[in-house]
Amino acid sequence: MNLKTINTEDKSFTANGVEYFIETDISIQRSVYAEACKIELENGLRAGKWMEDWVKVYDLANAQKFADIVVLAYNNRRGYKDFFKNHPPVVKLCAVFINAKDEDRRTITDDMVEKKIADFVEEGISMQSFFALALSFLKVEVQGYQNATRDILELIKEFGTKLSANALSTPISA
C-alpha cells in the first residue's frame, strides 16, 4: 500500500474517516504545547548536541568534576529513554493546528494528540506531509512575531519622540 500525502495548499483532508482542518490560528494553551513540541523537535535534530556533551564529559573529567559528569549522563539518559516509544515531534506539532470539525480549539491534551496521530497512522500519511505542514505553520508563526516586533518598535519610537518633546500628555497611537 502506498503512503498518502497531504496537499499543503488544501485546508482540509480526511484521515481514518475523520475530516481534519489545517488552521494557523491557535490558542494560548496550544501555543504552549507547540513550544514544547518545537523544543523536542530541536533536541531530536541537533545531532551535534551529543558530541558537545562528550566534549563536556572530557572537560569535566580533566577538571575532576565527577558529580557533574553523572548529572550530564543522567540528563542525557533520561532524555533518550522513551525516544522510540514517542511519536515524532513534528507530527505532534502538526496535531496542534490540525483539528477535527467539532474539536475545542481552546485546549489540547496528550489524548487529543494521540487520537489524531492514530488517525494519521491508520490513513498512512507520509512523514513528508507533516514536515511540509510544520514548515508552513512555522513560517506563519515567524511572520506573526515579526509583525508584533515591528509594531512594538514603532510604539517605542513614538514614545521616545513624545518623551523628548515633553509631550507625554498626548496619547500614543494604538
C-alpha positions as CSV (number, residue, x, y, z in Angstrom):
1,M,0.0,0.0,0.0
2,N,1.3,3.5,-0.9
3,L,1.6,6.3,1.5
4,K,-0.7,9.2,1.2
5,T,0.4,12.8,1.0
6,I,-1.4,15.9,2.2
7,N,-1.5,18.9,-0.2
8,T,-0.3,21.8,1.9
9,E,-2.5,24.1,-0.2
10,D,-5.6,22.3,0.9
11,K,-7.4,23.5,4.0
12,S,-8.7,20.0,5.0
13,F,-8.1,16.3,4.5
14,T,-9.6,13.0,5.7
15,A,-7.7,10.6,7.9
16,N,-9.4,7.4,9.2
17,G,-12.8,8.7,8.3
18,V,-12.3,12.0,10.2
19,E,-12.2,15.3,8.4
20,Y,-9.3,17.4,9.7
21,F,-8.9,21.1,9.0
22,I,-5.4,22.8,8.7
23,E,-5.5,26.0,10.7
24,T,-2.9,28.6,11.6
25,D,-4.6,30.5,14.4
26,I,-4.1,28.7,17.8
27,S,-5.0,29.3,21.4
28,I,-2.5,30.2,24.2
29,Q,-2.7,26.6,25.5
30,R,-2.0,25.2,22.1
31,S,0.9,27.7,21.6
32,V,2.5,26.4,24.8
33,Y,2.1,22.8,23.7
34,A,3.6,23.8,20.3
35,E,6.6,25.3,22.0
36,A,7.2,22.1,23.9
37,C,7.0,20.2,20.5
38,K,9.5,22.6,19.0
39,I,11.9,22.1,21.8
40,E,11.5,18.3,21.5
41,L,12.0,18.6,17.7
42,E,15.1,20.8,18.1
43,N,16.7,18.3,20.5
44,G,15.9,15.4,18.2
45,L,17.5,17.2,15.2
46,R,20.6,18.6,17.0
47,A,23.0,15.8,16.1
48,G,25.8,18.0,17.4
49,K,24.5,18.0,20.9
50,W,25.7,14.5,21.6
51,M,29.2,15.5,20.5
52,E,29.0,18.7,22.6
53,D,28.1,16.6,25.6
54,W,31.1,14.3,25.1
55,V,33.4,17.3,25.0
56,K,31.8,18.4,28.3
57,V,32.4,15.0,29.8
58,Y,36.1,15.1,28.7
59,D,36.5,18.7,30.1
60,L,34.7,17.7,33.4
61,A,36.8,14.6,33.8
62,N,40.0,16.7,33.3
63,A,38.7,19.1,36.0
64,Q,37.8,16.0,38.2
65,K,34.2,17.1,38.5
66,F,32.8,13.6,38.5
67,A,29.4,14.6,40.1
68,D,28.8,16.9,37.1
69,I,29.6,14.0,34.7
70,V,27.0,11.9,36.5
71,V,24.4,14.7,36.2
72,L,25.1,15.2,32.5
73,A,24.9,11.4,31.8
74,Y,21.7,11.1,33.8
75,N,20.0,14.0,31.9
76,N,21.0,12.5,28.6
77,R,19.8,9.0,29.6
78,R,16.5,10.4,30.8
79,G,16.1,12.4,27.6
80,Y,16.6,9.3,25.4
81,K,14.9,6.6,27.4
82,D,11.5,6.8,25.8
83,F,12.7,8.0,22.4
84,F,11.4,5.1,20.4
85,K,8.1,5.0,22.4
86,N,7.1,8.5,21.4
87,H,5.7,9.9,18.2
88,P,7.8,12.1,16.1
89,P,7.7,15.7,17.5
90,V,6.9,17.1,14.1
91,V,3.7,15.1,13.9
92,K,2.8,16.2,17.5
93,L,3.4,19.8,16.4
94,C,1.1,19.4,13.5
95,A,-1.6,17.9,15.8
96,V,-1.7,21.3,17.5
97,F,-3.0,23.1,14.4
98,I,-4.8,20.2,12.5
99,N,-8.2,19.9,14.0
100,A,-11.4,17.9,13.6
101,K,-14.6,19.9,12.9
102,D,-16.0,19.6,16.4
103,E,-12.8,19.9,18.3
104,D,-12.4,22.6,21.0
105,R,-9.7,24.9,19.6
106,R,-9.0,26.4,23.1
107,T,-7.4,23.3,24.5
108,I,-5.1,20.5,23.6
109,T,-4.3,17.3,25.6
110,D,-2.0,14.3,25.0
111,D,-5.1,12.2,24.5
112,M,-6.3,14.5,21.7
113,V,-2.9,14.4,20.1
114,E,-2.7,10.6,20.4
115,K,-6.2,10.2,18.7
116,K,-5.1,12.4,15.8
117,I,-1.8,10.6,15.3
118,A,-3.6,7.3,15.4
119,D,-5.9,8.5,12.6
120,F,-2.9,9.8,10.6
121,V,-1.1,6.4,11.0
122,E,-4.2,4.4,10.1
123,E,-4.6,6.6,7.0
124,G,-1.0,6.0,6.0
125,I,0.0,9.7,5.7
126,S,3.7,10.2,4.8
127,M,6.1,12.0,7.1
128,Q,7.0,14.3,4.2
129,S,3.5,15.8,4.5
130,F,4.0,16.6,8.2
131,F,7.3,18.2,7.6
132,A,5.8,20.4,4.9
133,L,2.8,21.3,7.1
134,A,5.0,22.1,10.1
135,L,7.2,24.3,7.9
136,S,4.2,26.2,6.6
137,F,2.9,26.7,10.2
138,L,6.3,27.9,11.5
139,K,6.6,30.4,8.6
140,V,3.2,31.9,9.6
141,E,4.2,32.0,13.2
142,V,7.5,33.7,12.5
143,Q,5.7,36.3,10.4
144,G,3.4,37.0,13.3
145,Y,6.4,37.5,15.6
146,Q,8.0,39.8,13.1
147,N,4.8,41.9,12.8
148,A,4.4,42.2,16.5
149,T,8.0,43.2,17.0
150,R,7.7,45.8,14.2
151,D,4.5,47.3,15.9
152,I,6.2,47.4,19.3
153,L,9.3,49.1,17.9
154,E,7.1,51.7,16.3
155,L,5.3,52.4,19.6
156,I,8.7,52.7,21.4
157,K,9.9,55.1,18.7
158,E,6.7,57.2,19.1
159,F,7.1,57.1,22.9
160,G,10.7,58.3,22.6
161,T,9.7,61.1,20.3
162,K,7.0,62.3,22.7
163,L,9.3,61.9,25.7
164,S,12.0,64.1,24.1
165,A,9.4,66.6,23.0
166,N,8.0,66.6,26.5
167,A,4.5,65.7,25.1
168,L,3.7,62.7,27.2
169,S,0.2,64.0,27.8
170,T,-0.5,63.2,24.1
171,P,-1.8,59.6,23.7
172,I,0.4,57.1,22.0
173,S,-1.2,55.6,18.9
174,A,-3.0,52.3,19.3
